[in-house]
Amino acid sequence: MLLLAFKENNEEKCLELLKEDINPTKEDKEGWSPLMWASFHGNEKLVKILLWDYQAATPYLKDIEIVKT
């Protein structure tokens, strides 16, 4: 349901479902996550909430090598 709400850009439903402690990093069959859908729709509010409150980018950071200069 969370993925569908983000796919449809239903901000009210997204916020409601996020409060229910549903995994915000789960991907759909095509590999799209709520963060990707929110970005696709240009929904800055939802993107910020996913990044700051739910650390939704964390699964994508595991493959990044940090280089110290």
N, C-alpha and C positions, 0 to 999 in steps of 0.2 A: 504493500500500500504506500509506503514511504517513497519508493522509486516512482510509482505512478504519479503521486502528488508533485514530485519534482519535475517529472517529464511533462506534466500538464502546467507547470509553473503556478500551481495553486498554493500561494504563499500561506494563506490561513491554515490549510490542511497540513502543509509541511511543518509549520511551527507547532501545531497541535500534536503531530506524530513524533516530532523530535522530543517533546516533553515526556512522551511515553517510554523513553529510553530504548528506542529502536536503533539498531546499528546504522549509523549514518555513512558508513564506508562500504556497505554491501553494493555490489555491482549487478546490473541486469544481464540478460543473455548476451547482449552486444558489448559488454564490458564497461558500460556507462555507470558512474556513481552519482549520487545526489549532487556532489560538488561539480561534476561535469555538466549535469543538466542545468544547475543554477547558473553556471558560467555561460553555457550556451544561450540561455534566455536573457543574459545580461542582468540578472537579478543580484545586484550588489549587496543588498541586505542579507539575502540567504547565503551568499558566498562568504560574507564576513562572519555570520553566525556559525557556519560550518567550520571555517578555519579557526576562529578564536575560541568558540565555546566547545567544539566537538573534535578539534584537531583532525579534521577529515583529510588532510593532506599527508598525514603520517605514514599510511601504507605506501605512498609513492616515494617517500624519502629514503626508504631502506636501501635502494640501489644507487643512491648518490654518494660518491666518495668525496669527503670533505678534504680540501687541500689547504694546508696552512702555509701562509707566506711569511 
